[in-house]
Amino acid sequence: MASGKKIAGLVTKPLVRHADERGDFREILRHTDAGFTKFAQLSTSVVYEGIAKAWHLHHQQTEWMGILLGVAKFAFADRRKNSPTFGLIEEYLVDSVANPLLFTVPAGIAHGYRIIQGPAVIAYITDQIYDPSDQLKIPHDDADIGYDWGPAPIR
């Protein structure tokens, strides 16, 4: 987390806000963005303050995710045994107004988040239709990952 080393393949894209007195506009993802493969599904979750949802990863699917409303701590753990960054963890504190980010999460990277200020809206774009057999759920307190989500309810 503090090493400065980045997980191979995990991409962060700052979202540019075009704000005025009416609110703001943000472009999320273009098919011409680096790393974009294809669109299959768009989903959102409304998550209440203090709740953490962690961990899960996909075996095949690439996911683009970000927070549309609220503040969250996102964490990513490289679980790909053949990756040069296997075992590395990255975390980001993301405010949907102050520093909106979109994450590109390749298959094999475990990910989750904890809502700091909410309720929050999380958006997911995937390159495959949801398939429960492609998802691996990992306990939030998994000893192999060794990450502390802090004093929040875990679901």
C-alpha positions, 0 to 999 in steps of 0.5 A, spaced: 500 500 500 505 504 501 510 501 497 509 506 491 508 499 487 502 498 482 498 492 481 499 490 474 493 491 469 489 495 475 488 502 471 485 508 475 482 513 470 481 520 473 474 522 471 473 530 469 468 534 472 464 539 468 461 543 474 456 549 474 451 552 479 446 546 476 451 540 478 456 537 474 457 532 468 462 526 467 464 522 462 465 515 465 468 510 459 469 510 452 470 504 447 476 508 445 479 508 452 486 504 453 484 497 456 477 497 454 475 490 451 467 490 450 461 492 453 456 487 456 452 489 462 452 496 466 449 495 474 449 499 480 449 498 487 446 503 493 450 501 499 449 504 506 454 508 510 459 504 514 458 498 510 464 494 507 463 489 501 469 485 500 472 481 497 471 478 490 474 476 484 472 474 477 476 468 473 474 471 466 471 478 467 474 485 466 470 490 470 470 497 470 467 500 477 467 507 480 463 511 485 457 515 482 455 518 489 458 518 496 465 517 499 468 510 499 475 506 500 476 501 495 482 496 495 485 491 490 489 485 492 493 481 486 491 474 487 494 472 480 499 467 482 503 468 475 503 476 476 509 480 477 505 483 483 502 477 486 500 479 493 500 486 492 495 491 495 492 498 493 487 502 496 484 508 494 480 513 498 475 516 493 470 522 493 465 522 488 465 530 487 473 531 489 476 526 486 472 521 482 476 515 479 474 509 474 478 503 476 479 497 470 479 491 474 482 485 470 480 478 472 484 475 478 484 481 482 480 481 488 476 487 490 472 491 494 470 497 498 467 500 504 463 506 504 465 512 508 460 517 507 453 515 504 449 512 502 453 511 496 452 509 489 457 504 485 457 503 478 459 497 474 461 496 467 463 489 465 465 485 459 461 479 460 454 478 462 454 476 470 455 469 471 456 467 478 460 461 476 465 466 474 466 470 481 470 467 487 467 470 494 473 471 499 472 473 506 473 480 508 478 478 513 482 473 509 489 471 512 492 470 505 490 477 503 491 480 510 487 487 509 484 491 515 477 494 512 477 498 519 471 499 524 465 498 519 460 492 518 462 487 513 457 484 508 
